[in-house]
Amino acid sequence: MSQKNSRRLLATAVAGALLLSLVPSSPASARTEPGASRPASLQARLDRLTGEDGLPGALAHVRDRRGGDVTTVSGTAERGTGRPMVGADGRFRIGSMTKPVMAVTVMRLVEQGRIRLNVPVDRYLPGVVRGKGAGAAIDGRRITVRDLLRQTSGLPEYVDAVDWSKLPQDYLGLALTRRPTPAGRFAYANTNYLVAGMVVRAVTGRDFREVSRDLVIEPLGMRDTYWPARGETDVRGEHARTYGVHPADPAGGVVDLTRLPGYEFGAGGGLVSTPGDLNRFWRGVFAGRTLSRGALRTMIGDSVPIGNADWPAGARYGFGIADARLSCGRAWFHGGDVPGVSVVSGRDRRGRQVTVYTTGSAGTAAQREHLIAAFETALCG
C-alpha cells in the first residue's frame, strides 16, 4: 500500500471523532528537543503543520522496542510568546484516544466475569436505551456490549446535537431522538462509548472514571493521565495552550481553548494524558500487563470492516482499536479530536509506539492528511 493511500485511510479515523474545525492561526518557529535524532523528514512533517497549516504547535513522540525515546517538536506552546513547545510529558486533552482505554476497561471486567460481550445492553441498563421520535427503532434489547465497542450498534451520534452554551445536558437523550444508523455495520458514534461507560457503572456501582483508573491507568504506570473533575476547566501541570473556534460561539473566531469543561467529554473523549503515557498504554496493553493475550486477541481480532468510501479495502475497527496496513506494515491506532487538539497514536508489529498531536484541531482535509503523514513517518522511520 502506498503512503498516500494509507494516510488517507488513517485520516478518516482521525476525522471520525472531530468535534470542531480549526481556523488556521499564524505560523510559528520550529525546533527539535535537545538530544533528539530523527530523520529530517519527520521534522519537516511537523513544520508543515505549524507553518503551511497554521497550527500553533506539533509534537511527535516515538518509543522503539528497545525502550529508546525520541521527541520531535515544532511551533510554540503559546501564540505570540515564542515559548518553546512542551515535550513528551506535557499534558493535553486526548479526545477519542480515550476510547481504547475504555475498551480495555470493559475487557478487564469481561475477564472478571462481570460483563459479557454478547449480552444485550438492556440487561445492564433496563429500559434505558429506548429511542423515540426519529429514533424509535433504537432498542437496547437488540444491542450488545460487543456492538458498543465495535461501533456497530446503530446508535446515532449525540455530539453535534449538543448546545455547548448550556452544559450539562442529557447526552443519551439527545441521541435517542435521532435516526439510527444501520445495525451491524460500522458507524462511528461517541454514543457507543457513552453507553459503555454507563454499563461499567451499572456492573461495578462506581463511576467509569474510577474503574478505568484502577483497572488500566494505574496498572500501566500512566502517572500523568487523569479524568477532569466535574466543573474543572484547566489542564493540570505543564501543557501548551490550545486554540480554535469555541463550539458555544462559532462566530467568535479563533480563541484560546485551553480552558474547557473536560468532564463533559465523558467516556468517549474525556481523558487528559501525555504522549509519554499514551505510548506506555500501547506498550503495556500489547505486552499483556493489563489484559490476557486471549482478551487482546479478541479486541484486535474481532473487528469489522470500516466500510466508508474514503477508506481503502481492508481497514478494520476492533474494540476501540483500529488497524491498517501502512507503508511499513500493519499498525494499530486510534485518533482523537477535541476543540483545539488533534491526536493520532498507535503502534506497529515491531513494538514501536508513536503519538503525534497538534495544539489546534486538524479540521481540513489537508491538515488531517499532514497529521497522518507525520504519524506514518514517525512510525515507519
Secondary structure, DSSP 8 states (H G I E B T S, - for coil): --HHHHHHHHHHHHHHT------------EEE-TT----HHHHHHHHHHHTTT--SEEEEEEE-TTS-EEEEEEEEEETTTTEE---TT-BEE-GGGHHHHHHHHHHHHHHTTS--TTSBHHHHSTTTSB--GGGTT-BGGG-BHHHHHHT-S-----GGG--TTS-S--HHHHHHTS----TTS----HHHHHHHHHHHHHHHSS-HHHHHIIIIITTTT-TT-B---TT--S--SSB---EEE-TT-GGG-EEE-SS--GGGGHHHH--EE-HHHHHHHHHHHHTTSSS-HHHHHHHHHS-EE---TTS-TT-EE-SS-EEEEETTEEEEEEEEEETTEEEEEEEETTS-EEEEEESB---SHHHHHHHHHHHHHHHH-
